[in-house]
Amino acid sequence: MADRLKGKVALVTGIGAGIGQGVALRFAAEGATVIGCDIDPASAQRTVDAAAEAGTPIESVHPVDLTNRADVRRWVAVARERHGLAHVLVNAAAIPPHMAPVDEMDFDTQWRPTIAGEVDLVFHACQEAWPLLQAAQGASVINFASVNASRGSRHLSMLAHCAGKGAVLSMTKQLAVEGGPDGIRANTIAPGLVRTHATALAGLPGGPAGEIVKARTLVGRLGVPDDIAWCAVYLASDEATWVTGANFAVDGGVMAA
Ligand SMILES: NC(=O)c1ccc[n+]([C@@H]2O[C@H](COP(=O)([O-])OP(=O)(O)OC[C@H]3O[C@@H](n4cnc5c(N)ncnc54)[C@H](O)[C@@H]3O)[C@@H](O)[C@H]2O)c1
């Protein structure tokens, strides 16, 4: 076990799969006390079991629907009661976005659920956790934008997803402004295409759109959750105390060319 995050209490959302799972396991391996959550209890429990098997246990509250304020409060209360503070909040959870072009997207069943599942849940977690982050006197919020916070896609109809991730990108800058006086840093990671549950569901890795993205990377491969988790370790650690209001492209170089 390494100790880049030793002594830090970290709230991590979406630990059941993909990037959130990778972050939870990597944070625990780096010495953090992880309090995770997920809407899917079975997958969250699998992550808890994997962490225990690795000898770096994590805690989890599940099921927690982060679009439901009472659920968010119940999860954050665990950190408050046990530790009285949180040094890190990682908002990795998001729903798989609804895909439809502008002239076909249904407001109630596609647009609104995507915005709620990508943006509202970040707001709820930040607001509920804010007093615990203030109490840490040196905390880090890590939110997930995307390459598609800054560009559209020729291959996927991701109008609502672009809106959601653009919102996370910009709101995180304002969180950095508001958190500054309390020592709260806030940054986004903007992943490229990462092999996760969500992208597998969408048929991306190995599919035509995934192959196009892979060809655009400068390193010749798609990402895996640990590629992203290492960036989150840095942002959560004391190595990054001068880093706030920034956006980190972790995308195999896709945005560079
Ligand atoms: N995978 C990629 O290529 C990629 C690219 C850019 C950005 N991102 C972003 O990274 C983050 C993680 O993506 P991923 O691909 O690992 O997703 P994923 O679907 O593989 O995992 C997301 C996890 O969040 C949980 N979750 C979903 N809605 C929830 C809710 N309402 N309450 C609690 N838990 C909930 C799911 O159950 C799941 O375990 C997301 O914000 C996503 O938008 C991913």
The ligand as an SDF file (V2000), in Angstrom:
LIG
                    3D

 44 48  0  0  0  0  0  0  0  0999 V2000
  -16.5510    6.2780  -19.5750 N   0  0  0  0  0  0  0  0  0  0  0  0
  -16.2680    7.3100  -20.3580 C   0  0  0  0  0  0  0  0  0  0  0  0
  -15.8100    7.1450  -21.5080 O   0  0  0  0  0  0  0  0  0  0  0  0
  -16.4880    8.7090  -19.8600 C   0  0  0  0  0  0  0  0  0  0  0  0
  -16.0610    9.7740  -20.6700 C   0  0  0  0  0  0  0  0  0  0  0  0
  -16.2610   11.0590  -20.2240 C   0  0  0  0  0  0  0  0  0  0  0  0
  -16.8600   11.2990  -19.0010 C   0  0  0  0  0  0  0  0  0  0  0  0
  -17.2630   10.2480  -18.2310 N   0  0  0  0  0  0  0  0  0  0  0  0
  -17.8830   10.5270  -16.9370 C   0  0  0  0  0  0  0  0  0  0  0  0
  -17.2260    9.7960  -15.9220 O   0  0  0  0  0  0  0  0  0  0  0  0
  -18.1650    9.4410  -14.9060 C   0  0  0  0  0  0  0  0  0  0  0  0
  -18.1750    7.9370  -14.7090 C   0  0  0  0  0  0  0  0  0  0  0  0
  -18.5610    7.3040  -15.9350 O   0  0  0  0  0  0  0  0  0  0  0  0
  -18.5350    5.7280  -16.1290 P   0  0  0  0  0  0  0  0  0  0  0  0
  -18.3600    5.5080  -17.5810 O   0  0  0  0  0  0  0  0  0  0  0  0
  -17.5960    5.1220  -15.1740 O   0  0  0  0  0  0  0  0  0  0  0  0
  -20.0390    5.3320  -15.7410 O   0  0  0  0  0  0  0  0  0  0  0  0
  -20.6370    3.9000  -15.3020 P   0  0  0  0  0  0  0  0  0  0  0  0
  -22.0540    3.8830  -15.7810 O   0  0  0  0  0  0  0  0  0  0  0  0
  -19.7470    2.7970  -15.7470 O   0  0  0  0  0  0  0  0  0  0  0  0
  -20.6440    3.9850  -13.7250 O   0  0  0  0  0  0  0  0  0  0  0  0
  -21.4550    4.9450  -13.1090 C   0  0  0  0  0  0  0  0  0  0  0  0
  -21.8840    4.4480  -11.7420 C   0  0  0  0  0  0  0  0  0  0  0  0
  -22.7550    5.4500  -11.1850 O   0  0  0  0  0  0  0  0  0  0  0  0
  -23.8900    4.8300  -10.6450 C   0  0  0  0  0  0  0  0  0  0  0  0
  -25.0360    5.7430  -10.6970 N   0  0  0  0  0  0  0  0  0  0  0  0
  -25.7080    6.1620  -11.7900 C   0  0  0  0  0  0  0  0  0  0  0  0
  -26.7220    6.9760  -11.4430 N   0  0  0  0  0  0  0  0  0  0  0  0
  -26.6910    7.0580  -10.0900 C   0  0  0  0  0  0  0  0  0  0  0  0
  -27.4910    7.7420   -9.1320 C   0  0  0  0  0  0  0  0  0  0  0  0
  -28.5510    8.4780   -9.5080 N   0  0  0  0  0  0  0  0  0  0  0  0
  -27.1970    7.6340   -7.8280 N   0  0  0  0  0  0  0  0  0  0  0  0
  -26.1210    6.8700   -7.4390 C   0  0  0  0  0  0  0  0  0  0  0  0
  -25.3380    6.1990   -8.2920 N   0  0  0  0  0  0  0  0  0  0  0  0
  -25.6170    6.2980   -9.6050 C   0  0  0  0  0  0  0  0  0  0  0  0
  -24.1170    3.5910  -11.5120 C   0  0  0  0  0  0  0  0  0  0  0  0
  -24.8960    2.6110  -10.8500 O   0  0  0  0  0  0  0  0  0  0  0  0
  -22.6770    3.1390  -11.8000 C   0  0  0  0  0  0  0  0  0  0  0  0
  -22.2130    2.2400  -10.8230 O   0  0  0  0  0  0  0  0  0  0  0  0
  -19.4990    9.9940  -15.3710 C   0  0  0  0  0  0  0  0  0  0  0  0
  -19.6980   11.2790  -14.8260 O   0  0  0  0  0  0  0  0  0  0  0  0
  -19.3270   10.0940  -16.8640 C   0  0  0  0  0  0  0  0  0  0  0  0
  -20.1830   11.0440  -17.4630 O   0  0  0  0  0  0  0  0  0  0  0  0
  -17.0870    8.9560  -18.6390 C   0  0  0  0  0  0  0  0  0  0  0  0
  1  2  1  0
  2  3  2  0
  2  4  1  0
  4  5  1  0
  4 44  2  0
  5  6  2  0
  6  7  1  0
  7  8  2  0
  8  9  1  0
  8 44  1  0
  9 10  1  0
  9 42  1  0
 10 11  1  0
 11 12  1  0
 11 40  1  0
 12 13  1  0
 13 14  1  0
 14 15  2  0
 14 16  1  0
 14 17  1  0
 17 18  1  0
 18 19  2  0
 18 20  1  0
 18 21  1  0
 21 22  1  0
 22 23  1  0
 23 24  1  0
 23 38  1  0
 24 25  1  0
 25 26  1  0
 25 36  1  0
 26 27  1  0
 26 35  1  0
 27 28  2  0
 28 29  1  0
 29 30  1  0
 29 35  2  0
 30 31  1  0
 30 32  2  0
 32 33  1  0
 33 34  2  0
 34 35  1  0
 36 37  1  0
 36 38  1  0
 38 39  1  0
 40 41  1  0
 40 42  1  0
 42 43  1  0
M  CHG  2   8   1  16  -1
M  END
$$$$
